[in-house]
Amino acid sequence: MYYQELKAYINSEAIDEMLKKIVCKDDLTAEKARYQKLLDDALAKYGDGDYHFISSPGRTEIGGNHTDHQHGHVVAASLSIDNLVICKANNSNIVNYLDPAFKESVVDISDLSVNESEKNTSNSLIRGIAARLNELGYSISGFDALCDSRVLNGSGISSSACFEVMVAEIFNTLFNDCKLNPVDRAIISQYAENKYFGKPCGLLDQMAISVGGFVTMDFKDPAKPVINNFEFSFNDYGYELLLVNTKGDHADLSDEYAAIPYESKAVAKELGGEVLADASKEDMLKKLASIRKNVNNDRALLRSLHFYNEDRRAVEEEYAIKNKDINRLLKLITESGHSSYMYLQNVYAVNRPYSQSLALALALSDDYLQGEGAYRVHGGGFEGTIQAIVPKDRVAGYKELISSVYGDDAVLDIAVRPFGTRKVI
């Protein structure tokens, strides 16, 4: 749609049902104003054209901390916090992407080779997604895009995967008649992050964001993950799902993240496989002495034990969700947090022993909740975010405690939206 038609559509009731599902609330005044401002800003920067809106959500991880890259099980959900982008084709090979919160990206996709100088930048992700789409036979071309980010870096709800899947959907919407399915988008996004961005991530974030809803994922075959969706809400049981942004510095942590799959795969190799899912916990325990000698890394053994126990927990969490056993689910979530702290060891970076914002937030949550609800490190860890499931009658006190340490904006109120990244208009 062009400007005038889009403006009328945004301010009509025709879009209301979709927006309510995206923001998980009935009052759409602020959201409609957001769409209108983005449309006005796009007109001012790029001129009129056949524009489309795409919404890409953040994600929350319920269970399965660092199990995806070892082909394990994960429980996750897409959120009402999103990145909203307006885009149009520009009939060139140039991708122009602007988010006022970040540096502008200008990428010439006539060159689809890996550019070492671009690694760890959004430019590398745009180029990587375009390259993979081209390899798979999909159409690519240049576009103009303007984004309003609510899934900001450091928020712990996976800004990089949100961006990647959003870019994949821009190419899908503008040039491929929406032929890519959510699983395809996620795998293409992971490829770009692994090969072009330079981070050896698994598929959890991309898949949760692309597929959406409250989902369980089995990555035994990463090319064909088994995905199940559930209607589930902690609110129905008297709890609220909260994220605490501890505002730690994420700079120079790529090596910490990369060490987890690297060390896990070193143990898997000793067991005759490529990833830990290729063998069993029993196999590892039988050969523990020889593996320890050969790998010469006790942390790798602890992280492998975490995988096997966490993988089992994620399966049990799915069972608890199916059976609406909230008490069992909360217990498993807390156990997951303890395992991540003790065995996975992703609560603080070893080269920053004085920066333990996550550990402090976990300690405060433990002391406040006193066995009620649940809490755990969220996502990749080391810095960033923890997750807390708090009884509704104790949320105000919890927010007051956390805000006194991390600031008034530290606690994110979140809701699970029923679908992932998609074209809105």
C-alpha positions, 0 to 999 in steps of 0.5 A, a space after each residue: 500500500 502507498 502512504 494515503 491508503 496505509 494511513 487510512 488502514 492503520 487508523 481503521 478497525 480492520 487492523 485491530 484484531 491483528 494488533 491486539 494479538 501482537 501487543 497482547 492488550 486491548 488499548 491500541 492507541 499507542 500502537 497505532 500512533 507508533 505505526 503512523 509515526 513510522 509511516 511518516 518517518 519513512 515517507 520523509 526519508 525514502 519517499 512514497 512507495 508500496 510499503 509493508 509493515 513487519 513485526 518481529 518479536 523478542 523471545 523468552 526461554 523457559 527451559 533448555 539453557 544452551 541445549 539447542 546447539 547440542 541438538 537437545 530440547 528447548 521450551 521457549 515463547 515469543 513475546 509482545 515486545 517487538 521490532 517493527 519495520 516498514 519497508 519497500 523495494 527500491 529496484 537496486 542492489 542496495 539495502 538501506 536499513 535505518 534504526 534510529 537506536 543504532 548505526 545505519 546499514 547500507 549494504 550492496 548485495 551484489 557482493 555476497 561473499 563473507 566480509 571479515 571487516 563486517 563481522 559482528 555487525 548488522 551489515 554482515 547479517 543482511 549480507 549473510 541472509 541475502 547470500 543464503 537466500 540466493 544459494 537456495 534459489 530465492 529472489 533477492 534485491 535492494 530495499 529501504 527499511 526503517 525500524 522502531 526497535 523495542 527488542 534492544 541490545 542487552 534486554 535478554 530477549 534476543 535482539 540479534 535473532 529478532 533482527 535476523 528473522 525480520 530481515 529474512 521476512 523482508 526479503 520473503 515479503 518483498 521478493 518471494 511472495 511469502 514462500 518461506 515458512 517459519 522454519 526456513 527463515 530460522 535456519 537461514 538466519 542461523 546460517 547468517 549468524 554462524 558464517 557471516 556474523 561469526 557467532 556459533 549460535 544454535 537455533 533456539 532464538 531464531 526458531 522461537 522468534 520465527 515460529 512464535 507462540 509457546 513452543 517446545 522444540 526438539 533439535 535432534 535433527 536441526 534441519 527438521 526440528 520437531 515443534 509443538 505449540 501450546 496455549 499456556 499462561 502463567 497468569 492463569 495460575 496466579 503468576 506473572 512472567 518477568 524479565 530483569 535486565 541487569 544492564 551488564 556490559 555485553 562487549 567482548 563476550 563472544 569468546 565466552 558464548 563460543 566456549 560452551 558449544 566448543 567444550 561440549 563438542 570436545 566431550 562429544 568427540 570423545 564419545 564418538 559423536 559430533 554433539 552431546 545428543 549423539 551419546 548418553 549421560 550414561 556413556 559419558 559417566 562410564 568413560 568419565 576418567 578417560 574423557 577427563 584425561 583427554 579433554 583436560 578441561 573439568 569445566 567441559 565435563 560440568 557443562 556436558 553434565 548440565 546438557 544431559 540433565 537440562 535436556 531431560 528437564 526440558 522434556 519434563 517441562 513439556 509434560 508438565 505444560 501438557 498436564 497443566 502441572 504448574 507446581 512441577 513446572 516451577 520446580 523444574 525452572 528453578 532446577 534449570 537455573 541452579 544447573 546453569 549456575 553450578 554446571 554450565 557456569 554462564 552467570 558471570 564471565 571468568 575474566 570479570 570476577 567483580 561484575 556479577 550483576 546476574 548472580 546478584 539478581 538471582 540472589 535477590 530473587 531467591 531471598 525474596 521469593 523464599 521458595 515461591 515461584 521460580 527464577 533462573 538465568 535467561 538466555 546466553 547468560 554471562 551478562 544481561 537478563 534473569 527470568 522470574 515467575 512471581 506470584 501476582 500478590 508479590 510482584 509489586 514488592 519484587 519490582 520495588 526490590 529489583 528497581 532499587 538496585 538496577 533502576 526503574 526500567 529494569 523489570 520488563 513486563 512481558 506477555 506471550 503472543 500467539 505467533 512469531 515474525 510476520 507481515 502485518 500489512 
